[in-house]
């Protein structure tokens, strides 16, 4: 049971970017989790190894994120992994 819990709290996107779903991002937001992304619009100096706080997600899968008091936007297919 311990291994199942670890898997539920950590999901990593595959190369096609279709493993993570909107429901996963919503859970991350509700639980105050973090995410990592390769491309963040409005934050060009983004380091993919630095955590982002997910704030909101729209119907098209565009996620509003915060990093160092800056607001940016991430497409769901650009999310590498989430932790919550």
C-alpha positions, -999 to 999 in steps of 0.1 A, spaced: 0 0 0 29 23 7 41 22 -30 6 30 -43 5 61 -21 39 73 -34 27 69 -70 -5 88 -63 14 118 -49 39 120 -79 31 119 -116 54 125 -144 44 134 -179 55 113 -208 72 126 -240 39 131 -258 26 152 -230 -6 133 -226 -2 114 -193 -12 143 -171 -48 153 -172 -67 184 -161 -80 164 -131 -43 159 -119 -36 196 -121 -68 204 -102 -57 180 -74 -23 196 -74 -40 231 -70 -64 219 -43 -36 202 -22 -12 231 -26 13 210 -46 40 221 -70 49 214 -106 78 216 -129 76 227 -165 100 232 -194 83 263 -210 66 290 -190 51 319 -209 58 353 -193 87 339 -174 114 333 -200 142 328 -174 124 298 -160 147 270 -147 129 237 -154 143 224 -121 127 252 -101 92 245 -87 61 263 -98 30 268 -78 -1 261 -98 -29 287 -93 -55 279 -119 -63 259 -150 -87 269 -178 -108 246 -200 -81 245 -227 -54 232 -203 -35 265 -199 -23 266 -163 -16 298 -144 15 295 -123 35 315 -98 73 315 -94 92 341 -73 61 364 -72 59 363 -110 28 350 -128 32 328 -159 13 304 -180 21 268 -189 4 245 -214 -5 211 -198 17 193 -224 48 213 -212 44 201 -176 71 176 -167 59 165 -133 37 174 -104 40 167 -67 13 170 -41 
